[in-house]
Amino acid sequence: MPIQPSPNAWSCLPTSCATAVGASVRDFINHIGHDGSEVIWPELAEPSRRRGFHIQECIDILLRAGFAVTPIEVLPRLAPAFSVPSFTVLYQDSEEAAFSRFSDFVYRGRGVITGYASTVGHAVAYDHGEIFDCRWPHSYRYHRKASEAFGFIGYCAWQINTIQP
């Protein structure tokens, strides 16, 4: 999977989705219908002040292109109502097992991981444990085990699979 550079600091999500499926970033963003540049929160610093993109916009494009997207959370949370505190679902009753499960999915498939780079939301593409980080203005390619060293903490893997006709 060749890494594609993000066209700006707020387009890592569609860039990562396009990279994961081998599509053109420009075409992917055009299909969404906006470029994410609208300033919604002028009091915030770049790129947080921009509209950016939501994963649901990307999922719509991927579904139309014949791809299914499945979220795999590191630490899923559960609550029967908004009025009660949520409960963290731990696999085998340990955070270590939950992180291991998450990594297993990243090593077995391809897709996009959403998380944080420093204090800003960020997304990267992955393919069988290799990370394709389109961070603007520089792109990085590294192994899943090196994510934290590159300043990226992922919390959800969006596994992308071709829909069988």
CORVENBEL-V210017 format. One record per residue. N is the residue number from 1. RES is the residue in one small letter. PSI is psi as a letter, one per 40 degrees, with the letter a starting at -180 (none if undefined). OMEGA is omega in whole degrees, 0 to 359 (* if undefined). Layout:
n->{N & N}
res->{RES & RES}
psi->{PSI & PSI}
omega->{OMEGA & OMEGA}
This chain:
n->{1 & 2 & 3 & 4 & 5 & 6 & 7 & 8 & 9 & 10 & 11 & 12 & 13 & 14 & 15 & 16 & 17 & 18 & 19 & 20 & 21 & 22 & 23 & 24 & 25 & 26 & 27 & 28 & 29 & 30 & 31 & 32 & 33 & 34 & 35 & 36 & 37 & 38 & 39 & 40 & 41 & 42 & 43 & 44 & 45 & 46 & 47 & 48 & 49 & 50 & 51 & 52 & 53 & 54 & 55 & 56 & 57 & 58 & 59 & 60 & 61 & 62 & 63 & 64 & 65 & 66 & 67 & 68 & 69 & 70 & 71 & 72 & 73 & 74 & 75 & 76 & 77 & 78 & 79 & 80 & 81 & 82 & 83 & 84 & 85 & 86 & 87 & 88 & 89 & 90 & 91 & 92 & 93 & 94 & 95 & 96 & 97 & 98 & 99 & 100 & 101 & 102 & 103 & 104 & 105 & 106 & 107 & 108 & 109 & 110 & 111 & 112 & 113 & 114 & 115 & 116 & 117 & 118 & 119 & 120 & 121 & 122 & 123 & 124 & 125 & 126 & 127 & 128 & 129 & 130 & 131 & 132 & 133 & 134 & 135 & 136 & 137 & 138 & 139 & 140 & 141 & 142 & 143 & 144 & 145 & 146 & 147 & 148 & 149 & 150 & 151 & 152 & 153 & 154 & 155 & 156 & 157 & 158 & 159 & 160 & 161 & 162 & 163 & 164 & 165}
res->{m & p & i & q & p & s & p & n & a & w & s & c & l & p & t & s & c & a & t & a & v & g & a & s & v & r & d & f & i & n & h & i & g & h & d & g & s & e & v & i & w & p & e & l & a & e & p & s & r & r & r & g & f & h & i & q & e & c & i & d & i & l & l & r & a & g & f & a & v & t & p & i & e & v & l & p & r & l & a & p & a & f & s & v & p & s & f & t & v & l & y & q & d & s & e & e & a & a & f & s & r & f & s & d & f & v & y & r & g & r & g & v & i & t & g & y & a & s & t & v & g & h & a & v & a & y & d & h & g & e & i & f & d & c & r & w & p & h & s & y & r & y & h & r & k & a & s & e & a & f & g & f & i & g & y & c & a & w & q & i & n & t & i & q & p}
psi->{h & h & i & h & i & h & e & a & e & e & f & d & d & d & d & d & d & d & d & d & e & f & i & h & d & d & d & d & d & d & d & d & e & i & e & e & e & h & h & d & g & d & e & i & i & i & e & e & e & i & d & a & i & i & d & d & d & d & d & d & d & d & d & d & e & f & h & i & h & h & h & h & i & d & g & i & i & h & i & e & i & d & e & i & i & i & h & h & h & h & h & f & f & i & d & d & d & d & d & d & d & d & d & d & d & d & d & e & a & i & a & h & h & i & a & i & h & b & e & h & i & i & i & i & i & i & h & f & e & h & h & g & h & f & h & h & e & i & i & i & h & i & i & d & e & e & d & d & d & e & f & h & h & i & e & h & h & g & h & h & i & h & h & h & none}
omega->{177 & 179 & 177 & 179 & 176 & 181 & 180 & 186 & 182 & 183 & 181 & 182 & 178 & 177 & 179 & 178 & 179 & 179 & 183 & 182 & 178 & 179 & 175 & 178 & 181 & 179 & 181 & 180 & 177 & 179 & 177 & 175 & 174 & 184 & 176 & 188 & 182 & 178 & 180 & 183 & 186 & 181 & 181 & 177 & 174 & 353 & 185 & 181 & 184 & 176 & 182 & 185 & 177 & 180 & 180 & 176 & 180 & 178 & 179 & 180 & 181 & 178 & 178 & 180 & 176 & 180 & 173 & 182 & 182 & 179 & 176 & 182 & 176 & 182 & 181 & 180 & 185 & 174 & 180 & 180 & 179 & 186 & 180 & 178 & 180 & 182 & 178 & 178 & 179 & 177 & 183 & 177 & 177 & 176 & 179 & 178 & 179 & 179 & 177 & 177 & 179 & 180 & 178 & 178 & 180 & 179 & 184 & 185 & 178 & 180 & 184 & 174 & 174 & 181 & 182 & 169 & 190 & 180 & 184 & 175 & 183 & 177 & 177 & 173 & 175 & 177 & 178 & 175 & 177 & 183 & 178 & 186 & 185 & 183 & 182 & 5 & 181 & 177 & 181 & 174 & 182 & 180 & 181 & 182 & 181 & 184 & 182 & 178 & 177 & 175 & 179 & 176 & 181 & 177 & 178 & 173 & 177 & 184 & 182 & 179 & 176 & 176 & 181 & 181 & *}
